[in-house]
Amino acid sequence: MLAKNYNFHQSLDDKCHRFLNAVEPGTEVPIHKHPTKDETFVILRGKVRVTTRRDDGSIIEDVVLCTDEGRYGVNIPKGVWHTIEALEPNSVIFECKEGPFSRLASSNERQGRACTA
């Protein structure tokens, strides 16, 4: 995965996590969900695809975020499977979600999934 984060929050224990995520083509964030947290993505540069899915793997929404096309952001409700794929070089998104970060919860969110996509 070709990605680099820049955190605005000071600690993984902070109540709000805000960061830049720079991604390159070939980067796809593995499908996951946050059972208790919404997550928001805003495109700052480039183009990324955000796909949301139901538990059975069927697509809820497949949207391309791109400032040139006027689609700037998307909010992922808690409990919704989602993935992000970089479509253009030098793409940068702003992400925001509730903290604190829990490595155990993050691992369970990915491994305990019913989604087959």
C-alpha positions as CSV (number, residue, x, y, z in Angstrom):
1,M,0.0,0.0,0.0
2,L,1.4,3.4,-1.0
3,A,0.0,5.7,1.6
4,K,1.3,8.2,4.2
5,N,-0.7,9.9,7.0
6,Y,-0.2,13.2,8.7
7,N,-2.0,13.4,12.0
8,F,-3.5,16.6,13.3
9,H,-4.5,14.9,16.6
10,Q,-1.7,14.7,19.2
11,S,-2.4,11.2,20.5
12,L,-4.3,8.0,19.6
13,D,-6.2,8.6,22.8
14,D,-7.7,11.9,21.5
15,K,-11.5,12.1,21.1
16,C,-11.3,13.3,17.5
17,H,-8.9,11.9,15.0
18,R,-8.2,14.3,12.1
19,F,-5.5,13.5,9.5
20,L,-4.4,13.8,5.9
21,N,-4.0,10.6,4.0
22,A,-1.8,10.8,0.8
23,V,-2.4,7.8,-1.5
24,E,-1.0,6.6,-4.8
25,P,-2.6,4.4,-7.5
26,G,-2.3,0.8,-6.4
27,T,-3.4,1.8,-2.9
28,E,-6.6,0.2,-1.6
29,V,-7.5,0.4,2.0
30,P,-8.8,-3.1,3.0
31,I,-12.5,-3.3,3.5
32,H,-13.5,-2.6,7.2
33,K,-16.1,-1.0,9.3
34,H,-16.3,1.0,12.6
35,P,-19.2,-0.4,14.7
36,T,-19.5,2.7,16.9
37,K,-17.9,5.5,14.8
38,D,-18.9,7.5,11.7
39,E,-16.0,8.4,9.4
40,T,-15.8,11.4,6.9
41,F,-13.6,11.7,3.8
42,V,-12.9,15.0,2.0
43,I,-10.8,15.1,-1.2
44,L,-8.2,17.8,-1.3
45,R,-6.3,16.7,-4.4
46,G,-6.5,13.9,-7.0
47,K,-9.2,11.3,-7.2
48,V,-10.2,8.4,-5.0
49,R,-13.0,5.8,-5.1
50,V,-15.0,5.2,-1.9
51,T,-17.1,2.0,-1.9
52,T,-19.6,1.1,0.8
53,R,-21.1,-2.4,1.1
54,R,-23.7,-4.3,3.0
55,D,-22.9,-7.4,5.2
56,D,-23.6,-9.7,2.3
57,G,-21.0,-7.8,0.1
58,S,-23.5,-6.0,-2.2
59,I,-22.6,-2.4,-3.0
60,I,-24.5,0.4,-1.2
61,E,-22.6,3.2,-3.0
62,D,-19.6,3.5,-5.2
63,V,-18.5,7.1,-5.5
64,V,-15.5,8.8,-7.0
65,L,-14.3,11.9,-5.0
66,C,-12.7,14.5,-7.2
67,T,-12.7,18.3,-6.9
68,D,-12.7,18.7,-10.7
69,E,-15.9,16.8,-10.9
70,G,-17.5,18.6,-7.9
71,R,-17.8,15.6,-5.6
72,Y,-15.8,16.6,-2.5
73,G,-16.7,14.3,0.3
74,V,-18.6,11.5,1.8
75,N,-19.7,10.4,5.3
76,I,-19.6,6.7,6.2
77,P,-22.1,5.9,8.9
78,K,-21.0,3.6,11.8
79,G,-21.3,-0.1,11.0
80,V,-21.0,0.3,7.2
81,W,-18.3,-1.7,5.4
82,H,-16.1,0.6,3.3
83,T,-12.9,0.7,1.3
84,I,-10.9,3.5,-0.5
85,E,-8.9,3.2,-3.7
86,A,-6.5,5.8,-5.1
87,L,-7.3,6.5,-8.8
88,E,-4.7,9.3,-9.5
89,P,-1.2,10.0,-8.4
90,N,-0.6,12.4,-5.5
91,S,-4.2,12.1,-4.2
92,V,-4.8,13.5,-0.7
93,I,-7.9,13.1,1.5
94,F,-8.8,14.6,4.8
95,E,-10.2,12.0,7.2
96,C,-12.1,12.6,10.4
97,K,-13.5,10.1,12.9
98,E,-14.1,9.7,16.6
99,G,-11.2,8.5,18.8
100,P,-9.6,7.0,20.7
101,F,-7.9,4.4,18.5
102,S,-8.0,0.8,19.7
103,R,-5.7,-1.6,17.9
104,L,-7.8,-4.5,19.2
105,A,-11.1,-3.0,17.9
106,S,-9.4,-2.2,14.6
107,S,-8.3,-5.8,14.2
108,N,-11.7,-7.1,15.1
109,E,-13.4,-4.8,12.7
110,R,-11.5,-6.3,9.8
111,Q,-11.2,-10.0,10.9
112,G,-14.6,-10.5,12.3
113,R,-16.5,-9.4,9.2
114,A,-19.3,-11.2,7.5
115,C,-18.8,-9.2,4.3
116,T,-17.3,-11.3,1.5
117,A,-16.3,-8.5,-0.8
